[in-house]
């Protein structure tokens, strides 16, 4: 049974379930529709899931001071991933869910300059989820927790960026990049082998 | 043995560096001959962490020795186990031995470290990771060079790294410093090992659903009363969160959360500990579905289906079903015998199709990971509103208020389509009335594979349909009923009253679901419907169309508001202050403190629940008894959909109401009381 058909059936079942009020699923789960969101980005504009309907979308949780974000940014690994898939018209959003006063929290202006100094290739200024609502809706546990969403709005991958939870950048070449693997397989219509993994990293500082 | 020359060699293009390297060499060469040098690289350190060796001064030839990397960690900071849990990372050791062979790192059992919204697996305080080292034959000396990498976290994490070396002579006998040996032994004892047999054995592990994995253990020896702690090794499959633990005569059940979307592996590894020692649970095969309930713990399927059938028969007598069936029976008296078989078939088809549809919907929702249970259709305000309108119209027509009644009677009585509809109706109004025998069967249906669950639903349906079918097929039985006549009109009018009663009850449920506006919306809809009927009685086409319009508008308005208005929060269990609202951590806490706990799983739409409440639970003597024995009273109100309560019910093997769970003080056992309570049962709890 294809993913979309299964989803339709589930949506139908939910609709028939006499609109039970609290059936909301509390996380972005592989194979399920991505939770909707509406967040203010660092420039003050509102970004919603519906803005990216019909396109492949990567959502990355970010904390500039987390050793694991630094592993992938200081090494240039994350930037090259962003650049590579931007070239294939994949959209990429970067979210900070750190509460004010906690590690990784950024004011809008700071977030603008961090994106620049990190040389990020992202589709919108960094999303500032200071109240943690989007992070909780997605069940984002760590930075960098990665989600890949297909053009139908269904989550196809949730978890770590790759298979090696070392904080050392030297582990990157030997690791399997799950995000790249999910995008490559998904975009060429092939089944995605690893749809979830333990999202290694630092805890999101809600 | 020395790293500086290697790391410096990257820069050997520069003369200055070359000279610098030569100097370093010279100084280090000099240091080798000084007696104190063995300590020079005996430690590695970073923020909040110092690592040192726990190793003997002399190794014993041909004997494997376990040495330790002893991590001394600042208070409140943590280093991690092999599976670090939701965040964090295990330390890494890259070992290069010379004159020895080494095995894999051995990890003492961890503790669960709740950190904000996450759970990590690691260590409180200092820990030693152990490494087996075996000197090579005839080696006079062995040396190890280890590159370490670790992560130390409080809330924020700090990475650390370093290199440690160890050079030791190999002699006849291992020679330890007493303190180091004691520390090594302390942590060696905590490494999972099969040297002694595990007090717990694995019965099986299976996927409970898409989100949960259940591990069943059997206790042996002297451990029958204690609950072990289990840690999963595969962090990609199972989350680190504390599993839900239950214990009964069959053993211990641990329900773990699966990492969402992770594919099941064929087997998995865990470790189990009593807090002192630990044992590996290696390569436990995982079943994709719970085993059929055929083991000694539960009834065979045929018995469950039989119970469902009996429950279905009893449903006919329930106050919510009885009037609907009575209409049908009245219709039957006026039906020629030849058509009765058709009636029976159509009615049974209606009942079974509706049960199959409801059951299928329930299973479909269950398979997509939603926590719902039987009676879920009555957790929705629009459905209640629809039932109110239906029962109201039926009651009015029974009372002879409007002519439409005759048509309804005709429909319900004569045509096959009508019989089918009556069957559907009977199921729909029957769902809140879970009677005796049904609880066990429906509870089993919640965890059984889909086909068996469906068999139970259909068994229930067959039971519901059985008495009517019997009457249809047996003219002898039907002949015993009085002949049709004027009495039928009187009976019909009389039967309106149970229907009015049902309306009142449904209004009350709606009030619980939506708050005060529920009453208002419900009664306004009833009023408008009567008004529309009165208006529609006219021969005037305009008036009749207006009446239809008004009814339609009223229905649309009522349904939209029913869907949008939410109940005021916190009003659900305000009625009796003795009762706490459901909170699983509070219950666990009370049980841990040795307090007895009584949980009343109830809902406004569950009539049996209301009866038990009024006649037993909320009476003064019973309340006094509870108070006297310091029982924590918990009312789990399932009027609204509540996943936490659904889960708790599932853990008890039930998913219909009422359920009364009793945890006697200081025990791990849960006792389920009968669905129809009596005061003497409560008294027995304390004798």
Interface residues (C-beta under 8 A of the other chain):
Chain A: X9 X10 X13 X14 X16 X17 X18 X19 X20 X21 X22 X23 X25 X27 X29 X30 X31 X65 X66 X67 X103 X139 X141 X142 X155 X158 X159 X165 X166 X167 X168 X195 X196 X197 X198 X199 X200 X201 X202 X203 X204 X205 X206
Chain B: X84 X86 X87 X88 X89 X90 X92 X115 X116 X117 X118 X149 X151 X153 X155 X156 X157 X158 X159 X161 X235 X236 X259 X260 X261 X262 X263 X361 X364 X365 X368 X369 X370 X372 X376 X377 X379 X380 X382 X383 X563 X566 X640 X641 X642 X643
